[in-house]
Amino acid sequence: MDPELIDRIYECSFVPELWPRVLDELAQIADALGGVILTANTKVLKWVASPGMQEPTETYIRDGWLWRGQRTPRLFAARHAGFLTEHDLATDEEIDADPFYRDWARPNGFGWCAVTALSLPTADRLVIDVERKYVRGPVEREIVNRLDELRPHLARSALLSARLQLERARIASETLVALGLPALVLSDQGKVLAANSLVDRLTGYIHWRAQDRLSLTDKAADRLLQDAIAAIDTAGGGMRSFPVRDNGAEAMMVAHVIPIRLSARDIFLRCAAALVLTPVTLPQAPPVELVQSLFDLTPAEARVARSLATGETVETIASAQGVSQNTIRVHVRGVLEKTGCNRQVDVVSLLTAISPARLTSPA
């Protein structure tokens, strides 16, 4: 067993960007083209591949091949604490008839693998797979045995990485306590990974659900929250802000869904976004800069929104700014959409309630 390879496996716990190199080394042991790690539940959630498997994996994920055919379901059903090959999971006849092999793997030159599944604290399965070219033939048992020697180290590294990510999520949410802001860290499936102590005070806004999930008691705001979470990994899925009313429809807060990007993300625990709630209380029109930052408005939209809050009409705003009424109406539509309001009067009610007041920790 290569002690330097084992060291590199554990190094990946702290530096996930090193996984492609380690996967390439696993592939070399198996005389394979490359390796892949992915987290899976009912769909692929995150993956990383060695250079030789980058393009094939993109196609594999995009076209939904993980759950087509019998390999993945049988791998999970086996619950085997080691690597398995095709012949551990199916007969030659079953392999020949399986659409995964018939329609994707073999047409792309693949067809033989060594693969294992590990359980993560998030209740997802981590799949580690090395893919060999079809012309090379099945992965031999002695190679599977060598990979099995490394599997405990791979498992511990994955577990350590997940635990570290959970701790980072907790620290991120607790840091916002100092600012007086209740906050939660969410996965890309909307699961709460961490929440600070100020969240306990929001019983009128938040309804806790099974399996560490939540919903907002304001149904319109909850729809906006679910839409924001679903769009986190899509193009343009940036920060979103929207108003949230309590269950008495009297008090008001502004919810900010802030995406966690790039090196802050990890395949073992998907800290996808922070949900931060800002209280609003002051009965006067807020500064333009505050309006713009709270609701992701353009500068022009923010000026129009504040003007509406001071009682101006579309006509007077257009006259004062020297633009057409149609231009102002376009800005009004943008304000309505981004604030989650249906009418101008709702925008006025919302903005005249905004204050930079902060929640403080309970004594």
C-alpha positions as CSV (number, residue, x, y, z in Angstrom):
1,M,0.0,0.0,0.0
2,D,1.3,3.4,-1.0
3,P,1.6,5.6,2.2
4,E,1.9,8.8,0.1
5,L,-1.3,8.0,-1.7
6,I,-3.1,7.5,1.7
7,D,-1.7,10.9,2.8
8,R,-3.1,12.5,-0.3
9,I,-6.5,10.8,0.3
10,Y,-6.7,12.4,3.7
11,E,-5.4,15.7,2.4
12,C,-8.6,15.9,0.2
13,S,-10.6,16.2,3.4
14,F,-9.2,19.7,3.8
15,V,-8.6,20.5,0.1
16,P,-11.4,19.0,-2.1
17,E,-9.8,20.4,-5.2
18,L,-7.2,17.6,-4.9
19,W,-9.7,14.8,-5.5
20,P,-9.2,14.6,-9.3
21,R,-5.5,13.8,-8.8
22,V,-6.4,11.0,-6.2
23,L,-9.1,9.6,-8.5
24,D,-6.5,9.5,-11.3
25,E,-4.2,7.5,-9.1
26,L,-7.0,5.0,-8.2
27,A,-7.6,4.7,-12.0
28,Q,-4.0,3.9,-12.6
29,I,-4.1,1.1,-10.0
30,A,-7.1,-0.4,-12.0
31,D,-5.5,0.3,-15.4
32,A,-8.7,2.4,-16.0
33,L,-9.3,5.6,-18.0
34,G,-10.3,7.6,-14.9
35,G,-12.3,7.9,-11.7
36,V,-15.4,9.7,-10.5
37,I,-16.9,10.6,-7.1
38,L,-20.5,11.6,-6.9
39,T,-23.1,12.1,-4.2
40,A,-26.4,10.5,-5.0
41,N,-29.8,10.0,-3.6
42,T,-32.7,10.2,-6.0
43,K,-30.6,12.2,-8.4
44,V,-27.0,13.3,-8.8
45,L,-26.3,16.2,-6.5
46,K,-22.6,16.8,-7.0
47,W,-19.6,15.1,-8.7
48,V,-15.9,15.4,-9.4
49,A,-13.9,13.5,-11.9
50,S,-10.3,12.9,-12.9
51,P,-9.3,14.6,-16.2
52,G,-9.8,11.5,-18.3
53,M,-13.4,11.2,-17.1
54,Q,-14.5,14.8,-17.1
55,E,-16.2,14.9,-20.4
56,P,-17.8,11.4,-20.2
57,T,-19.1,12.2,-16.7
58,E,-20.7,15.5,-17.9
59,T,-22.6,13.5,-20.6
60,Y,-23.5,10.7,-18.1
61,I,-24.9,13.2,-15.6
62,R,-26.7,15.4,-18.1
63,D,-28.5,12.5,-19.8
64,G,-29.6,10.9,-16.5
65,W,-27.7,7.6,-16.9
66,L,-27.1,7.2,-13.1
67,W,-30.6,5.8,-12.6
68,R,-31.0,4.2,-15.9
69,G,-30.2,0.5,-15.9
70,Q,-29.5,-1.7,-13.0
71,R,-25.9,-0.9,-11.9
72,T,-26.6,1.9,-9.4
73,P,-29.8,0.3,-7.8
74,R,-28.0,-3.0,-7.4
75,L,-24.9,-1.3,-6.0
76,F,-27.0,0.5,-3.3
77,A,-29.0,-2.7,-2.6
78,A,-25.8,-4.7,-2.1
79,R,-24.6,-2.6,0.8
80,H,-21.2,-4.1,0.3
81,A,-18.3,-2.6,2.3
82,G,-15.9,-2.8,-0.6
83,F,-15.5,-2.4,-4.3
84,L,-17.7,-4.4,-6.7
85,T,-17.4,-5.2,-10.4
86,E,-20.1,-5.8,-13.1
87,H,-19.9,-9.5,-12.5
88,D,-20.6,-9.0,-8.8
89,L,-23.8,-7.1,-9.7
90,A,-25.1,-8.9,-12.8
91,T,-24.7,-11.9,-15.1
92,D,-23.3,-11.5,-18.6
93,E,-26.8,-11.8,-20.1
94,E,-28.2,-9.1,-17.7
95,I,-25.3,-6.8,-18.6
96,D,-25.8,-7.3,-22.4
97,A,-29.5,-6.4,-22.0
98,D,-29.0,-3.5,-19.6
99,P,-29.7,-0.1,-21.4
100,F,-26.9,1.5,-19.4
101,Y,-24.3,-0.8,-21.0
102,R,-26.1,-1.3,-24.3
103,D,-26.9,2.4,-25.1
104,W,-24.3,4.4,-23.2
105,A,-21.3,2.7,-21.7
106,R,-20.3,0.4,-24.6
107,P,-21.0,2.9,-27.4
108,N,-18.7,5.3,-25.6
109,G,-16.0,2.7,-25.2
110,F,-16.6,1.8,-21.6
111,G,-18.1,-1.2,-20.0
112,W,-16.0,-2.4,-17.0
113,C,-15.7,-0.8,-13.6
114,A,-14.8,-1.1,-10.0
115,V,-17.3,0.8,-7.9
116,T,-18.3,1.3,-4.2
117,A,-20.9,3.2,-2.2
118,L,-20.4,4.9,1.2
119,S,-23.0,6.5,3.5
120,L,-22.6,10.1,4.5
121,P,-24.0,12.1,7.5
122,T,-26.4,13.8,5.1
123,A,-28.1,10.5,4.4
124,D,-26.8,10.6,0.8
125,R,-24.6,7.9,-0.7
126,L,-21.1,8.7,-2.0
127,V,-20.2,6.6,-5.1
128,I,-16.6,6.1,-6.0
129,D,-16.1,4.6,-9.5
130,V,-13.2,3.8,-11.7
131,E,-14.1,3.2,-15.3
132,R,-12.1,0.9,-17.6
133,K,-12.2,0.8,-21.4
134,Y,-14.3,-2.1,-22.7
135,V,-11.5,-3.5,-24.9
136,R,-9.4,-3.9,-21.7
137,G,-11.8,-6.4,-20.2
138,P,-13.2,-6.8,-16.6
139,V,-11.4,-5.5,-13.6
140,E,-9.5,-8.4,-12.0
141,R,-10.1,-9.6,-8.4
142,E,-6.6,-8.8,-7.3
143,I,-7.1,-5.1,-8.3
144,V,-10.4,-5.0,-6.5
145,N,-8.5,-6.3,-3.4
146,R,-6.0,-3.5,-3.7
147,L,-8.8,-0.9,-4.0
148,D,-10.5,-2.5,-1.0
149,E,-7.3,-1.8,1.1
150,L,-7.8,1.9,0.3
151,R,-11.5,2.0,0.9
152,P,-11.4,2.6,4.7
153,H,-9.1,5.6,4.1
154,L,-11.5,6.9,1.4
155,A,-14.4,6.5,3.7
156,R,-12.8,8.3,6.6
157,S,-11.7,11.1,4.4
158,A,-15.2,11.5,3.1
159,L,-16.7,11.4,6.6
160,L,-14.1,13.9,7.9
161,S,-14.8,16.3,5.0
162,A,-18.5,16.1,5.6
163,R,-18.0,16.8,9.4
164,L,-15.8,19.7,8.6
165,Q,-18.3,21.2,6.3
166,L,-21.0,20.9,8.9
167,E,-18.8,22.7,11.4
168,R,-18.2,25.5,8.8
169,A,-21.9,25.8,8.3
170,R,-22.5,26.1,12.0
171,I,-19.7,28.7,12.4
172,A,-21.1,30.7,9.4
173,S,-24.6,30.9,11.0
174,E,-23.3,31.7,14.5
175,T,-21.1,34.5,13.1
176,L,-24.2,36.4,12.1
177,V,-25.5,36.4,15.7
178,A,-22.9,39.1,16.4
179,L,-24.8,41.2,13.8
180,G,-28.1,40.4,15.4
181,L,-29.3,38.5,12.3
182,P,-31.1,35.2,12.4
183,A,-29.6,32.9,9.8
184,L,-29.7,29.3,8.5
185,V,-27.4,27.4,6.2
186,L,-29.3,25.3,3.6
187,S,-28.3,22.4,1.3
188,D,-29.3,22.6,-2.4
189,Q,-32.3,20.4,-1.5
190,G,-33.5,22.9,1.1
191,K,-32.4,20.9,4.2
192,V,-31.2,23.0,7.2
193,L,-27.6,22.2,7.9
194,A,-27.1,24.8,10.6
195,A,-29.1,27.5,12.3
196,N,-28.1,30.1,14.8
197,S,-29.8,30.8,18.2
198,L,-31.7,33.8,16.9
199,V,-33.8,31.6,14.6
200,D,-35.6,30.2,17.7
201,R,-37.3,33.6,18.1
202,L,-38.9,33.4,14.7
203,T,-41.8,31.1,15.5
204,G,-44.2,33.5,13.8
205,Y,-42.2,33.3,10.6
206,I,-40.8,29.7,10.4
207,H,-42.5,26.4,10.5
208,W,-40.2,23.4,11.2
209,R,-40.9,20.3,9.2
210,A,-39.6,16.7,9.2
211,Q,-36.1,15.8,8.2
212,D,-34.5,19.1,9.1
213,R,-36.6,21.1,6.6
214,L,-38.6,24.3,7.1
215,S,-41.2,26.4,5.4
216,L,-42.1,30.0,5.9
217,T,-45.6,30.6,7.4
218,D,-46.1,33.3,4.8
219,K,-47.2,31.1,1.8
220,A,-46.2,33.7,-0.9
221,A,-42.8,34.1,0.7
222,D,-42.4,30.3,1.1
223,R,-43.0,29.9,-2.7
224,L,-40.3,32.5,-3.4
225,L,-37.9,30.7,-1.0
226,Q,-38.4,27.3,-2.7
227,D,-37.9,29.0,-6.1
228,A,-34.7,30.6,-4.9
229,I,-33.4,27.3,-3.6
230,A,-34.2,25.5,-6.8
231,A,-32.4,28.1,-8.8
232,I,-29.2,28.2,-6.7
233,D,-27.2,26.2,-9.2
234,T,-28.8,27.6,-12.4
235,A,-27.5,30.5,-14.5
236,G,-28.5,33.7,-12.9
237,G,-29.3,32.0,-9.6
238,G,-27.8,34.8,-7.5
239,M,-28.9,36.4,-4.3
240,R,-32.6,36.9,-3.8
241,S,-34.5,39.1,-1.3
242,F,-38.2,39.2,-0.6
243,P,-40.6,40.3,2.1
244,V,-41.9,37.8,4.8
245,R,-44.9,38.4,7.0
246,D,-45.5,36.6,10.3
247,N,-48.5,34.3,10.7
248,G,-50.5,37.3,12.0
249,A,-49.7,39.2,8.8
250,E,-48.7,42.2,11.0
251,A,-44.9,42.1,11.5
252,M,-42.5,42.1,8.6
253,M,-39.0,40.9,7.8
254,V,-36.9,40.7,4.6
255,A,-35.5,37.3,3.7
256,H,-32.2,37.1,1.8
257,V,-31.2,33.9,0.1
258,I,-27.4,34.2,-0.4
259,P,-25.7,31.5,-2.6
260,I,-22.5,29.8,-1.5
261,R,-20.2,29.5,-4.4
262,L,-17.0,28.0,-5.8
263,S,-14.5,26.8,-3.2
264,A,-17.0,27.1,-0.4
265,R,-18.9,24.2,-1.9
266,D,-18.0,20.6,-1.4
267,I,-19.2,17.3,-2.9
268,F,-19.6,15.8,0.6
269,L,-21.9,18.4,2.0
270,R,-23.7,20.9,-0.2
271,C,-23.9,24.1,1.8
272,A,-25.7,25.8,-1.1
273,A,-27.1,29.0,0.5
274,A,-27.6,31.0,3.6
275,L,-31.0,32.3,4.5
276,V,-30.7,35.5,6.5
277,L,-33.7,37.4,7.9
278,T,-33.7,41.2,8.5
279,P,-36.3,42.8,10.7
280,V,-38.2,45.8,9.4
281,T,-40.0,48.3,11.6
282,L,-39.5,52.0,11.0
283,P,-42.6,53.9,9.6
284,Q,-40.9,56.1,7.1
285,A,-39.4,55.8,3.6
286,P,-36.0,54.2,3.8
287,P,-32.8,55.4,2.0
288,V,-32.5,54.5,-1.6
289,E,-29.3,52.5,-0.9
290,L,-31.1,50.4,1.7
291,V,-34.0,49.7,-0.6
292,Q,-31.7,48.7,-3.4
293,S,-29.6,46.3,-1.2
294,L,-32.5,44.7,0.5
295,F,-34.4,43.7,-2.7
296,D,-31.6,43.5,-5.4
297,L,-33.2,46.4,-7.2
298,T,-31.4,48.4,-9.9
299,P,-30.6,52.0,-8.9
300,A,-33.5,53.2,-11.1
301,E,-35.9,50.7,-9.6
302,A,-34.8,51.7,-6.1
303,R,-35.4,55.4,-6.7
304,V,-38.9,54.7,-8.1
305,A,-39.7,52.4,-5.2
306,R,-38.7,55.1,-2.7
307,S,-40.7,57.7,-4.5
308,L,-43.8,55.5,-4.4
309,A,-43.2,55.1,-0.6
310,T,-43.3,58.9,-0.2
311,G,-46.7,59.1,-1.9
312,E,-45.6,60.1,-5.4
313,T,-47.5,58.8,-8.5
314,V,-46.1,57.3,-11.7
315,E,-46.9,60.7,-13.4
316,T,-45.1,62.8,-10.9
317,I,-42.1,60.5,-10.7
318,A,-41.8,60.5,-14.5
319,S,-42.0,64.3,-14.6
320,A,-39.4,64.7,-11.8
321,Q,-37.0,62.3,-13.5
322,G,-37.6,63.6,-17.0
323,V,-38.5,60.2,-18.5
324,S,-41.7,58.7,-20.0
325,Q,-44.4,57.2,-17.8
326,N,-43.9,53.9,-19.7
327,T,-40.3,53.9,-18.4
328,I,-41.5,54.4,-14.9
329,R,-44.1,51.6,-15.3
330,V,-41.3,49.2,-16.4
331,H,-39.4,50.0,-13.2
332,V,-42.6,49.6,-11.1
333,R,-43.1,46.1,-12.6
334,G,-39.5,45.2,-11.7
335,V,-40.0,46.5,-8.2
336,L,-43.2,44.4,-7.8
337,E,-41.5,41.3,-9.0
338,K,-38.4,41.6,-6.8
339,T,-40.3,42.6,-3.7
340,G,-42.9,39.8,-4.1
341,C,-45.7,42.4,-4.1
342,N,-48.8,42.3,-6.3
343,R,-49.8,46.0,-6.1
344,Q,-48.1,49.4,-5.7
345,V,-49.9,49.9,-2.4
346,D,-48.2,46.7,-1.1
347,V,-44.9,48.1,-2.0
348,V,-45.6,51.3,-0.1
349,S,-46.7,49.3,2.9
350,L,-43.6,47.2,2.8
351,L,-41.1,50.1,2.3
352,T,-42.6,52.3,4.9
353,A,-42.0,49.5,7.4
354,I,-38.3,49.0,6.7
355,S,-35.8,49.9,9.4
356,P,-32.1,48.9,9.8
357,A,-33.1,47.7,13.3
358,R,-31.4,44.5,14.5
359,L,-32.5,41.6,16.6
360,T,-30.3,40.9,19.6
361,S,-29.5,37.7,21.3
362,P,-31.8,36.8,24.1
363,A,-30.4,37.3,27.6
